[in-house]
Amino acid sequence: MSIDKDLLDRLMEGRSPGDLFGKEGILSELTKALAERALSTELDEHLSEERAQVPPEGQNQPANRRNGSSQKTVATDAGKVVLDIPRDRNGTFDPVLIAKYQRRFPEFDTKIISMYARGMTTREIQGHIEEIYRFEASPSLISAITDTVMQEVTAWQNRPLEPCYPVVFMDAIRVNIRSDGAVSNKAVFVALAILPDGTRDVLGLWFQANEGAKFWAKVLSDLRNRGVQDILIAVVDGLKGFPQAIEAAFPRTQVQTCIVHLLRHSMSFASYKDRKAVAAALKAVYTAVDAAAAEAALTEFEANELSKRYPAIAPSWRRAWNEVIPFLDYPPEVRRLIYTTNAIEALNSKIRRAVRTRGHFPSDEAAAKLIYLALNATSTPVPDKLTSHW
C-alpha cells in the first residue's frame, strides 16, 4: 500500500529536505506519532479483551479503563524519541510494540548485531550509531545487545544433527583469545558438511590451544553424540593421525586428504626453478582417470630425474596414498568438490575478515559469538549440479 501524495505534501509543507533526518526531523516526529498511535490501539484491544472476559462468580470488579500515560525515552532508527506510553488503571497492560522495560525498538538491536557480525568493533559501532542516529550507545549497551546472541549460539552448538552426511570438510583457523591474563593463539575447529540437497551446513565450532588429531577425536565424538551415525567422505588437510581418528569414530568413512595441501608440501622441497616441472609431473597423478592410472603416474614420477633430485616428494605421496585416491572413484564434478579443502578455506577466509579487526577476544564465548554471526551472514549453497551424484 502506497502513501497518499497529498498527505506527503502536507507533511513536507514548510520543510526543506534537510528537515527529514536528525533529532528534530520529521522522521523522528513520525516515529513518535505512529508508535503512540499503535500503543493506543494496543491498549484499546487490551481493554476490549478484558471486558469480554466473564468475571468469576461473586466478583463484580469495575471495568478496567485508561489511566493517563507515562513518558519513556526509546532508541529508534531516527534517534532518541520520547514516547507517551498509555496506562490502564489495573496495571495489566504490557505493550507488544515496546515492552515495559524495553528501551530500544527491536530493529535497533538488529542493526547493532548486524554491524557486529560484519567485524565492526564496539568502538566503531558506538561512533557509527552516534553519527547516524544521534544516540549515544555505551560499550556496555552494545555488549549487552550482542550477548543476547549467546543463547542462540549455545542452542546451535548443541542442536541435533543429521544421521548421515555425504561430505564433511574439517579444518581449523587461529584466533587470539585472552586467557588467565595472557593472550594466546587458539585453534578454532570448524566442520562444514554438504547436505544431500547440495546446501552447506557448519556443524559446530570447537576451541583448543593446539590443532591436533587427539582433539579432533573429541570433535568427532561430539558429532556422534549429537546424532551423526555416518559420513561418506571426510576431507582433511593431511594432519598426522587425523585419518586414524576419523576411522575410530566412523569406520566406514572414506578419508580424502587435500591434494592442494599435498602439492604445497611437495613444492616446499623443490627449488623455485623446478617447481613448474614438479607440479606438471604430479598433475598426471591427481588427474588420472582412476586409481590404477594414478599409481602408474606416480611410479613414472619416481623414475623421473626430478624425483631423484627431490627424494622426499614421492614418499610423502606414498605415505598418504590411501587418502589420496578415494576422489578418483567419482565423476569430475564431484572430484572438483572433494579433492581440496577450498570449500572450508573459503569459509575460513570470511571468518578471518570478521575477526581481523578485533586483535583479540576476551573469551572463547566472545569469539564464538562473532564467528556464529559471521557464518550466518555468509552461508551459500553448493551448485545444484553436484547434488545428482550422491
PyMOL commands that set and color helices and strands:
alter all, ss='L'
color gray80, all
select helices_A, chain A and resi 5-12+17-19+26-52+106-117+122-133+139-147+149-157+213-225+242-249+259-267+272-286+291-302+305-309+313-319+321-324+326-329+332-338+342-356+364-378+384-389
alter helices_A, ss='H'
color red, helices_A
select strands_A, chain A and resi 66-76+79-88+164-179+182-194+200-208+230-236+254-257
alter strands_A, ss='S'
color yellow, strands_A
deselect
rebuild
show_as cartoon
